[in-house]
Amino acid sequence: MSPSALLSAEQFADRKFDFPEGGRWTELHAGEVVTLSPPDELHGNVVLNFTKALATHAQQVQDGYACFELGLIVARAPDTVYCPAISYFQSGERFAELENLVTETLPALVVEIASTNDRRRNMAARIENYLNWGIGHVWLVDTDSQEIHLFQPGISPIKLSSDEVLHGGTVLSQFRSRVEDLFAKPAWY
């Protein structure tokens, strides 16, 4: 794409619903529109399980709220907008980001799910971009290995296998979930 044809984050947001699938699996990488493969059922199960676990946590602790597939503007000129599965916000007015398609507001936590090949591709660069942008915690869910990798700036990544417990650490101090439970088909669904 020529430099004059590159989109800004705002142009991307204005056109998002015009993209295939209503822009559902669409991101902006260095000004260029990228459409990802629709996720598989296990990806959906992980999102549903995290949704319930985070909602329970947020109701008990009142420390923030989750947004799903919200476009995060992680770079400018050219603009890059990633749409992680979950962004958890703890600052600003509660629920301020729910109606937005894109935002420059930093979430406290991002949950990415590596479920399809195109989601796995360049995941290291995505995580680096999140951390460089200022996000303090990135949880990468690997649906193939059924592991969760925890990333923080300046700290070696931590890998949790399915028989371990995910602790929210400094970002969600009272959050706890067995890793295997996050991959299970929801009984309540």
C-alpha positions in Angstrom: 0.0 0.0 0.0 1.4 3.4 -0.9 2.0 5.8 2.0 -0.8 8.0 0.8 -3.2 5.0 0.9 -2.3 4.0 4.5 -5.2 4.4 7.0 -5.1 6.2 10.3 -6.7 4.6 13.3 -9.6 7.0 13.0 -10.2 6.2 9.3 -10.0 2.5 10.2 -12.6 2.9 12.9 -14.9 4.9 10.5 -14.7 2.1 7.9 -14.6 -0.9 10.2 -18.1 -2.1 9.6 -17.5 -2.0 5.8 -14.8 -4.7 6.1 -15.6 -8.4 5.7 -17.6 -9.9 8.6 -18.4 -6.4 9.7 -14.8 -5.8 10.6 -15.1 -8.4 13.3 -11.6 -10.0 12.7 -10.0 -6.9 11.2 -7.0 -5.0 12.5 -4.7 -2.2 11.2 -1.0 -3.0 11.0 1.2 -0.1 10.1 -1.7 1.6 8.3 -2.7 -1.5 6.3 -5.9 -3.4 6.9 -5.4 -7.0 7.9 -8.2 -9.6 8.2 -7.6 -12.5 10.5 -9.2 -16.0 10.2 -12.4 -16.4 12.3 -11.4 -18.1 15.6 -12.2 -21.7 16.4 -14.5 -23.1 19.1 -11.8 -23.5 21.7 -10.9 -19.8 21.2 -14.6 -19.0 21.9 -14.6 -21.2 25.0 -11.6 -19.4 26.4 -13.3 -16.1 25.9 -16.5 -17.3 27.5 -14.6 -18.7 30.5 -12.4 -15.6 31.0 -15.6 -13.4 30.6 -17.3 -15.2 33.5 -14.1 -15.3 35.7 -13.3 -11.6 35.1 -17.0 -10.6 35.7 -17.0 -12.5 39.0 -13.8 -10.8 40.0 -14.9 -7.3 38.9 -18.2 -7.6 40.8 -16.4 -8.7 44.0 -13.5 -6.3 43.9 -14.9 -3.4 41.8 -11.4 -2.7 40.3 -12.2 -2.3 36.6 -14.0 -3.8 33.7 -13.4 -5.8 30.6 -13.8 -4.9 26.9 -13.8 -7.5 24.1 -12.2 -7.0 20.7 -11.6 -3.3 21.4 -9.1 -1.8 19.0 -6.0 -0.6 20.9 -4.0 2.0 19.1 -0.5 0.8 19.9 1.5 2.9 17.4 1.1 6.1 15.3 2.5 7.3 12.0 1.8 4.7 10.6 -1.0 3.6 12.9 -1.3 0.1 14.3 -4.5 -1.1 15.9 -4.6 -4.5 17.6 -7.9 -6.0 18.7 -7.1 -8.5 21.5 -9.7 -10.8 22.8 -9.9 -9.0 26.1 -8.7 -5.7 27.5 -9.2 -5.0 31.2 -9.3 -1.3 32.3 -8.7 -0.1 35.8 -8.4 3.7 35.2 -10.7 6.4 34.1 -14.5 6.4 34.3 -15.9 2.9 34.7 -17.1 1.5 31.4 -15.8 4.5 29.5 -14.4 2.4 26.7 -17.4 0.0 26.1 -18.9 2.0 23.2 -15.5 2.8 21.4 -14.2 0.9 18.4 -10.6 2.1 19.0 -8.9 3.7 21.9 -5.5 5.1 23.0 -6.4 4.5 26.7 -4.0 2.0 28.2 -5.7 -1.1 29.7 -4.1 -2.6 32.8 -4.2 -6.1 31.2 -4.5 -7.6 27.7 -5.5 -11.2 27.0 -4.4 -12.5 23.6 -5.5 -15.9 22.3 -3.2 -17.7 19.9 -5.7 -20.0 18.3 -5.2 -19.8 14.5 -2.0 -19.6 12.5 -2.4 -16.0 11.6 -3.0 -15.1 15.3 0.2 -17.0 16.2 2.2 -15.2 13.5 4.2 -12.3 14.8 2.8 -12.8 18.4 6.2 -11.9 19.9 6.1 -8.6 18.1 2.5 -7.9 19.3 3.5 -8.6 22.9 6.5 -6.4 22.5 4.4 -3.6 21.1 1.9 -3.9 23.9 4.6 -3.7 26.6 6.5 -0.9 24.8 3.2 1.0 24.6 2.9 0.8 28.4 0.6 -2.1 29.1 1.8 -3.6 32.3 0.4 -7.2 31.9 -0.2 -9.4 28.8 -1.6 -12.9 29.2 -1.1 -15.0 26.1 -3.4 -18.0 25.9 -2.0 -20.9 23.7 -4.9 -23.1 22.7 -2.6 -25.8 21.2 -0.6 -26.4 24.3 -3.4 -25.3 26.7 -0.9 -23.0 28.4 -1.0 -19.4 29.5 2.1 -17.2 29.2 2.3 -14.1 31.4 4.4 -11.1 30.2 5.4 -8.0 32.1 8.0 -5.4 31.2 11.5 -6.2 32.5 10.4 -9.6 33.9 11.0 -13.0 32.3 7.8 -14.6 31.0 6.0 -17.1 33.1 4.4 -20.2 31.6 1.5 -21.9 33.3 0.4 -25.4 32.3 -3.1 -26.7 32.5 -2.6 -28.1 36.0 -1.6 -24.8 37.5 -3.6 -21.8 38.8 -3.6 -18.4 37.2 -3.2 -15.7 39.8 -3.9 -12.2 38.9 -0.7 -10.9 40.4 -0.3 -7.2 40.9 -2.9 -6.3 38.2 -5.9 -8.4 39.6 -4.7 -9.3 43.0 -7.7 -11.4 44.0 -8.3 -13.1 40.6 -7.7 -16.9 40.6 -8.6 -19.5 38.0 -7.4 -23.0 37.3 -5.8 -22.9 33.9 -7.6 -26.0 32.7 -11.0 -24.5 33.6 -10.3 -21.6 31.1 -10.1 -24.2 28.3 -13.1 -26.3 29.2 -16.4 -26.2 27.3 -18.6 -24.0 29.6 -21.2 -26.1 31.3 -23.2 -22.9 31.9 -23.3 -22.0 28.2 
